[in-house]
């Protein structure tokens, strides 16, 4: 019981860490190019993870049985972050976070098609409900008769779709590599690519700017580390539905830091997406006997 409670606490801490990271990203995009912000996120995140692994095990678990898949997975994560960071330049943090939570819905569909996993009717219902919530968030004019939302609202939807592919690759690699190896490679290829492209658009930071960029990477690495520790202490069926508390933190951060108060349709969409996601995340019940 204590282990599960510790897992829940670590999960909630990880989610809060990610919201703080996203808040810093939105603040930084006001003064730095998106590619530079991403470079800091991945480079300093990779350094944080590498140092933590070194302190924990003494060696870098860099040898992979599937280096190509590891590289592709890292680059897909970079694409996810690029779309999400670009979205934060234009739309509120809570809106982007809510649309991005459509990812488990895509993951379920891909798991059924690619991995041939059996998906029960309840999870398909959760997918349908979650997608309805996304429609409410995007509020197309032909349904709501109002002015369309900002075009950047589509970007987190792209993030959600790509992150579903990232999740499928993660499941595939779990059967090939040690988890520490996968953690080590998560930001490696992304950091290399962003280091090569960042000089094309660079704004020299002040001392405070450097501190924020480094903190961004440290938070990213720490957040993923907290998630790993959480799932080592509590089952995924308990932790996964709690991911949707991140929407609450994102709304609070948006209101307190940026003054973005969500309207009624946005809140309704968030609730529907969360309800669908929780249905998807809960384990299927099996008949006894």
Secondary structure, 3 states (H helix, E strand, C coil): CHHHHHHHHHHHHHHHHHHHHHHHHHHHCCCCCHHHHHHHHHHHHHHHHHHHHHHHHCCCCCCCCCHHHHHHHHHHHHHHHHHHHHHHHHCCHHHHHHHHCCHHHHHHHHHHHCCCCCCCHHHHHHHHHHHHHHHHHHCCHHHHCCCCCCCCHHHHHHHHHHHHHHHHHHHHHHCCCCHHHHHHHCCHHHHHHHHHHHHHCCCCCCHHHHHHHHHHHHHHHHHHHHHHHHHHHCCHHHHHHHHHHHHHHHHHHHHHHHCCCCCHHHHHHHHHHHHHHHHHHCCCCCCCC
